[in-house]
Amino acid sequence: MGGSKPRIEAVEPRAAIAGGELAVHGRGFVDNGNRRAIVRFGETPGTVVVSSPTRLVVRVPANAASGDLTVDSGAAVSEPKPVALGRTIAGNLHPVANPALDAAGNVFSTFSGSRGQKVAVSVFKVSPDRAVQPIANDLLNPTGLAFDRAGLLYVSSRAEGTIYQITPDGHRSLYAEGMGVATGLAFDHAGNLYVGDRTGTIFKISPDRQIFVFATVEPSVAAYHLAFGPDQHLYATGPTTSSFDHVYRVSPAGEVKSFYRGLGRPQGLAFDAEGNLYVAASLGGRRGVVRLTPDARPELTVSGNGIVGLAFTRHRSVILATNDSLIELLLDVEGMPLV
């Protein structure tokens, strides 16, 4: 048995960023000398944190360049199993919510800063060839980002309680104010803009800028995050002091219900084309991106720490926002159009 070839039967989840942990299930992971197995991503070894003959838990190394995972028992090496690994496309940022993508595939993110901190560059644009350039300066604590159908970018300032509109050439104007601690942003199909005030209010701003209180939810200790589902209901998260938080589902009439409860610190969220909801959160103590099916069945889809938001590209990949960077990960998932 000691000389037999290790066999990988499953890896879960099948995607991770550096520092994330993957569970490898199979057989023959330990040789007769009880030597701990080596798990490699290409040629780069990961850190094995749990080891048994049938199950390994491995931490993805920062310099892993290949998603071909193998197990070396000391006696033989398994056949490779493909996993998706994230690739950093921009660093030295400070996102606190979802990134936003325009029609040309540019990715927008923030340097949000600590409360009251004003930084020289507030919003950055990352082009498809991954060049990074400033797009907005001197915004105080920029938080939520969203595009309308005309290609205009909207940015919330949680410190000011304001929403700014930014044109493609970088011209900024005040769009709305008095939004409390303005955080998450989302547009519906009619062009109404929804703003999450983390003190407990979701505002609705009509295209002619009339402001309504749309719904009231539990106050959050961090940003509210908003996304519209294919059912035209608004979904919202906002971490509380609990480790067993809700994903809320808000009807077009503003009626609030719990869609799922049981996530730790749920933050940014996005839908795929099949109606599955992806949430930056922890599930059962494992941090990353959790997929919730339309009937609210959860599964950890991406493993990794520090993920605060996400957005799907048109190329079946996802852009993950961490505390200090943007990471692209090929999930082979088609995202739902946002507007």
N, C-alpha and C positions, 0 to 999 in steps of 0.2 A: 504494500500500500504506500510505503514511504517513497518509492520511486515513481509512483503514478503521476500523471500530469494533472495539475490543478484545473478545475473546470469552473468557469464563471457562469452562473445561471441567471443572475439578475443584478442590476445596479440600481439603487434608488436613493434620491431621484437621479434622473439621467442627465442633469445639468447642474453646474455649479460655477461660482466665482472663487478666486483665490481665498483660502481660509475656510471655505465651505467644507462640509463633511458628507461623504458618500458611504452608504452601506452596500457592501459587496457580498452577495449570497452565492454559495456554490458548494464545492466539495474538494477535499484534498489540499486545503490551504496550509497545513502544517505537516512537516516531514517526520520521520521516526525519531529524529533527535529533538523534536519539539522546538525547532528553530522558528522564530517569528517570521511570517511571510513579509516579503517586500512588495509593495504595490507601486507601480510606475505609471506615469503619464508620458507616453513616449519613452524617452530615456531618463526622465526626471522622477526620482522617488518622492512619494508623498509620505506624510507622517501617519503611521498606523497607530490609532488610539485604542482600538479593541481588536483582539485577535483570537480566533477559534478555528477549528478545522472546517467549519461551514459558514462562518460569518466574519467579515472584517469591516471595520469602520476606518476610513482614511481621510485625512485632511488634505485638501488640494494645495500644493505649493504655489508660492507667488510667481515662480518663473516657469510654470508648466506651459509648454507651447503646443502640446499635442493632446488630443482627446482620446487616443488609443490607450485604454487602461489594461494592464496585464498584472497578473499575480505570479510572483516567483516564490515557490515554497522552499527553495534551497535545493530541491531535487530536480525540479522541472519548472517550466514557465508556461502559463496558460495561453490560450488563444486570446487575441485582443478583443476588448469590448468597447465600442465607441461611446463616448460621453461628450456632451457639449460643455466647453469651457469658455468663460467670458474673456474678452479682450478689452483692455482699457483704451478708450479713444480720446479722453480728455481728463486732466487732473488739475489739482489746485483750485477746485471749485468748492462751493458749499450749498448743494441743493438741500431743500427740506421737503420737497414734494415732487410730483411727476415732472420729467422733462416734457417738452412739447416739440412736435415735428411739423414743419410746413410742407406745402405741396411739392417742393423741390427736393425734399429729403434732408434739409438742414435741421439740426437738433439744437434746441434752445434750453439753456439751464441758467441757474442763478448762483451768485455768491451772496447768500442771504445774510450771513453775519449774526452775531449775538444781538440780543435786544438793544435797540438804540444805536447799533454800530453802523456808521456810514462808511462805505468802501468806495474806492475810485470807480470800479466797474461793477455794475449790479447784475447785468444780464449778458450772457455770452452766446455766440452762435458757433456751432461746429458744422462745417460744410461736409458734403459727402466724401471729399478727399481728406477729411479729418483735420483741416486747418481751423484754428480757433481764433475768433476775433470778437472784440467788444461790440455790443449792440446798444447798451443803455448805461448811463452813468448816474451816480449820485441818487439812486433810489434807496430809500430807507427800508431795510429788511424785506426785500422782494421775496415772495413766497410762492403763490400759485401762478401757473402759466396756462393760457389756452388761446387757440386760434379760432377766429370766426370764418365764415365761408368766403369772405372777401380777402382773406389772407392777412388780416390785422391781428397783431399779438396783444393780448391783455395780460397785465401783471398786477397782482395784488400786493399791497404793502400792509403787513400786519401791524406795523408800528403806527401808521397813519390812519388805517381804516379806509384806505382809498384804492381805487382801481385805475390803472393807467392804460392808455391805448398807445401802441407803438406801430408806426408804419414800417414797411419793408426797408425804407431808407433811414430808419432810426429816429424819425421825428416822434416826440412823445407829447401826449396831451392828457389832461385829467378827464376820466370818463365818468367816475362816480365817487362819492365820498360818504362818510357816515356809516361805514360797513362794520363797525366794531373792530374786532381783531380779525381782519380779513385774511383768509388763507386760501382754501380750495376754490377752483373755478371750473365751470363746465357750461357748455352751450347745449340747448335742446335743438330739435330740428326746425323750430319756428324762429330761431335766432334770439331767444331769451337767454340771458346770462345769469347763472346761479353762482352765488358767493357764499362760502361757508365762513361764518363768524364763530370762532372756536368757543365763545362764551355761551353758545347754544342756539343760534339763529341761522337759518339758511334764507338768504335774500334772493329775490327774483327781480331782475332788471330787464324790462321790456326793450325792444329795439329803439323805441322813442325815449328811453331812459327813465321811464316811470319805475319806481322802486316799491316792491311789496315784500312783506314778510311771508315767505312761502311755507316754512315748516320750523318746528322747534324740536331740538334733540338734546341729548345729554351734553353738558360742557366737557371740553377736552383739555388735557394738559399740554397738548401740542396742536399741530395744524389739523384742521378738517381737510378731508380729501373727497372729491366728488367725481362721479362718472355716470353717464347715462347708459342704460342697458338697451338691448334690442326691444324690450317690452315698453320702452319710453318711460320707464320709472327711473328715478334718480337714486343712485346708490352712494352711501356716505360712510366714511370711517373717521374716527377721531379717538386716539388712545386716551384712556382714563387712568386712574390709579389702580384699576383692576388688571389682572393678567388674563381675564376671560371676557374680552370685549366683543361688541356687536359689529356686524356689518348691517347698516340700516337700508331699508328699501322704502322709498318715498313715492307715493302715487302722484299722478298729475294733479290731483286735488290737494296735495300736501299732507296726506295721511301717512304717518310714520309707523312702520312695522320692522321687527327684527328679521332680517333675511338669514343670518347665521350668527350664532354666538359661540365663542370658544377660541378666538385668536388672541395672541399676545401682541400688544402694541401694533395694531393694524394701521397702515398708513396709505401710501399711494395705491391706486387701483386702476385697472383697465380691462376691457372686454375683448375677447377674440370673436371671430366671425361666426362661431358656432354657439355663442351665448355663454361661454364659460367666463367667469370673473376671476381675474388674477389680482392678488392682494399682497403687498409687501408686509409681512407679518411673521410671527412664529406660530407653529402648530405642534402641540405636545412638547414644547421646549426646544424645538428645532427651528432655527431662523432661516428665512429666505423669502421665496415667493410661493404663496399658497394658491392653488386653483380650486375654485368652487364651481361645481357643475350647476346647471339651471335648477336642479332640485337640491342644491346646497350640500352636496357631498364633497368633503375637503380632501386635498392631496398636496403634499409638498412637491412642487415642480422644480424649483431652483433652490439650491442650498447656498447660503452665504450670509455673512453678518453685515450690518450697517446699511442695508438696502432701504431706501425711503420712498422710492417711486419707480415707475416704469412706463414705457410707451412702446407700442408695436410699430415697426417700420413696414414699408411696402414690400420688403424682401424676405419676409417670414422670420425676421430676427426681432429681438426686443432690446431696447435701450434701457439699462438699469441705472438709476441714480443712487449712488451711495452717499455717505456723509461728505466725501471729498472728491468724487470723480464720476465720470460716465463710463459705463461698460457695455459693450455690445455682445450679445449672446445669440447664437443661431438656435432658436427653439423649434424651427420649422412649423410655426404657427402663424396663421393669417389673422391680423388684427381687425377689429370692427372699425369702420370709418367713424371719426369722432363727430363730424357735423355733416 
